Amino acid sequence: MPLRFACPFAGQQLLDFLGRRAIPGVETWDGETYERALALPRGHGTVAIRLAEGYVAASFRLADWRDLAPAVGRVRRLLDLDADPVAIDDTLGLDPALAPLVAATPGLRAAGSVDPAETLVRAVVGQQVSVAGARTVTGRLVHSVGDPLAVEHPDLTHVFPSMDRIADADPSVFPMPTARAATLQRVGRLVAEGELVIDTGIDRADAVDRLVAVKGIGPWTAHYVAMRGLGDPDIFLGTDLGVKHALAAIGLDVAAADRWRPWRTYAMHHLWNSL
């Protein structure tokens, strides 16, 4: 199925970003095709994504084909296909320090998510852990708590665990420090019981406030969820070590981010992409 987008589109950089963070069992990336498992309203599914001339080619396997529309919607959010790259690049390109990065990678997208709750789990697991370390730990969590994939696939084995599965799991299965596991189960229980809503369409600022009120979740984690899980285009993670290194490389400090509103999320992705 062809998924269209507005040009320019830095698709390779986007898939590389997702591929470096691919969770074993849930996602695969071979440099050309990104695949992942999907937990959908009526059952499980998978999608294989590759770049084509003028569109993204998405191939779906679904337990119930009534899930096609929600599956497409989730993939479009994951790939940020509904962004306006001309407006974003025109604004960020006005900054002399950022302009060379924008010119080098026009149409850079901000990778999103197929499920904001999944993004929350991945953000908590990734606190103060390398990307590679977070992949390993999350992969072990998936195999311990996630449901086996209910559609055939040669490489994908599980769907990402739901919040109720995380909330109800035996604490001994969490391959991480006790405090972090407790945070996961705490937030999992809040989401599963409806006391904390993490879904597209909610007020993002309110979601950040509610997240930081949960013990074990700080501003970096909450804003990361707002950015990738909820699609906020104007998030800047000023404490992120990679962001600090990239800013230093172009002679700026965190205060410079204020001039990149309302597209600070995309400015930050340009900084990450420059490393």
N, C-alpha and C positions, 0 to 999 in steps of 0.2 A: 504494500500500500504506500503510495507517495504522500509524504507529509510536506507541505509547502511552507515557505518562510519568506520574509522580506530580506533582500540582499542589502549589504554584504552579510555573509555568514561564515564565521571562522569555525567550521564544523570539526576540523581535525583537532584543534586545540580543545574544544569542548569534549570530544570523545576521549582524548588523552587524559583530561582532568578526571572524567568518570572512571576510566580504565585504571588509573593509578590507585583509585580508592575501591576497586571492585572487591566485594566480599565473596570469598570462596563458597561455592554452593548456591549462592543467590545471583551472582553476576560473573560474566566472563568477558575478557577483552584480549584479542589477538593482534591488535594493531590496525585492524581494518573493520572488524565487526564487534560491536558491543551487544551482549545479550544479558537479559535478566529475567528473573521470575517475578510474577505479579500476583498479589492477593486481591481479587476483584469481588464485586458485590455478590455474584452468583457462583463463584468458583475460582480456581487457579488458572493462570495463563503464563505465557512467556512472550517476549518480544526480542527479535534480532534486528539491530539497527546498523545500517551502513550508509555512507555518503554516496550520493549520485549527483549527476549534473543538474543543478537547479532544484533539488529536493532531497529529502531524507527518505530512504527506502526502509520501511518498517514491516517486518513479517511477524504475524501473530499466530500463536497456538493457544486456543482457548477451550476450556472445559465446556463453556456455554457461550455461544456466539452472541447472545444478548449482551454480553459484557464488552463487545467491540467498542462501542462509543466511550464508555468510561476508560477503557484501556488506552484508546487514542488520546483522550484528554490528559491522562496521566503522563503519557510519553511526551506530549507537547509541553507540559509544564517542566518535565525533567530536562528537556533540551532547550527551554526558553524560546520556543519557536515563535511566540507571539510578541516578542520584543520589537521595538522600533529602532533598529540599529543606526539609521541616519540621524535621528534626533539625538541619540546617545553620543555617537561619534562626533557630531557637530559641536555639542556642548563641551565634551571633554577635550576635543582637539583645540579649543581656544586657549587652553592652559599651555604655556610654552614648555613647561617641564614634562607634562604628560603627553603632549602632541606627538613626539616621536614614537611612543609606545602605541598610541592609537593608530598612527600611520602604518606601523609595522604589522599590526593585527587588526585590520578593520572588521567590524561586525562581531567582535568578541562577545560571547554570550556568558551569562551567569548560570551555571549549572543549578538546576532545581531539584525536585524530588517527586517520586511517584506517591509518596505518603508522608505527610508532615510528622506523624508519630514515629516513623522509621528514622527520619532525620533527627528527631529528638534523642532517640536511643543512640544513634551513631555519634552524635555530638557529646553525649555524656561519656560514652566509652572512650572517645578521642581526647578527653581532657588531659593535657600535659603528656600526651603520648604521640609518637611519630605516626605518620600516615601508614607506614608498613606495620607498625605495632598494632595500630587500631584495626587494620584489616585482619590480622591474625586473631586478635582477641574476639572481634565481632564474628568472625567465621566460626570459632569454637562455640560462641553463644548461640548462633543460628543452628548448629548441629545438635546442640543440647536441648533447645527450647522450641525451635521453629517446627512448623508442620512439614512433613515430607511433601514434595511437589506432586500434585495429583494429575499432571499431564506429562507425557513422555518427553524426555529431553536427554541427549547424550551426556551433557556436562552439568546441567543445573539439577540440584537435588532437593532444595528446600525453598519455601517462601519465608520472608522475613517474619520473625515472631511478632504476634499481636501483643498489644499492651496487657490484655488479660492473661496471656500465657506468661509474660514476664512477671506480672504481679503475683501469680500463683506458683511460680517455679520454686523448687527447693533451692535455698540460697547457696548450697554447696556446688551447684552446677555453674555458677558464675565465675569465669576465669579471670578474675580481677580483684583488686583490693576490696576488703569488706565494706568500706565506706562508700565506694563507688557502686558496688552491687546494691547496697541499701538505697542509694539515690535512685538507681534504675527501678527498683521495686516500688519505691515510694511514688515516683512519678507515674509509673505504670498503673498503680492502683488508682491514683487520682484521675487519670485519663479514662481508665476502664469503667470507673464509677460515675463518670460525667462531671466530676468536680473541676476538672481542668480540660478545656476544649482546645485542641490543637488541630485546626482544619483550615483549608483555604477559604477565604471570604471573611474570616473574623478580623477584628480590629488588631492590627499588628502591635501597636504600642501597648495596648492592654495585655496582649499575650506575653510580651516581654516582661511587663510588671508582674504578672501572675507566675511566670516561670522563675524569676529571681526570688520570689517569695518562698519557693520550695527549697528546703534544706539540701545543700549539695549542688545547686545550680547557680552559677555566677553570671555576670553580664556577658562574657564572651559566648558561653553556651547559649544563652537566651537569644542573643542577637544573631548567632549563627543559624539557629532554628528559624528566626524571622526571615533571614535572608534566603536560605535554601529551601526550607520547608514551606514558608508562607509567601515567598516570592517578593519580598520587600526590595525595591530597586535602590534604596538609599541607606544601606547599612555600611558602616566602616568599623572594622575590628582593629582599632588603633593599638591594642596591646599584643596583637599577633606578631610573633617573631619574624616570620617571613615578610610581612608588611613593613616592619621596621627596617629590615635589611634592604628591601626594594626602595623605600623612601630615601634611605641614606645614599643609595647608589645614584639617585638623581638629584641629590643635594636638598632634600626637603625633610620636614618633620611632620608629625601627626597633624599639627594645626592646619596644614595645607589642605586637608580633606574638606574643610568647610567650603572651599571654592568649587568643589565638584558636585555639590547638591544640584539637582535631586537624583543624581546618578552615581552616588558614592560606591554602591555595590559593584558597578562595572569598572569604576576607577580602580578599586581594590583587585578585581580580577586581572586588570592590566598589570598591576604591580606584581601579583603572584606569577603571571605569565612571563614577566621579564626576568625572573630568577633563573 
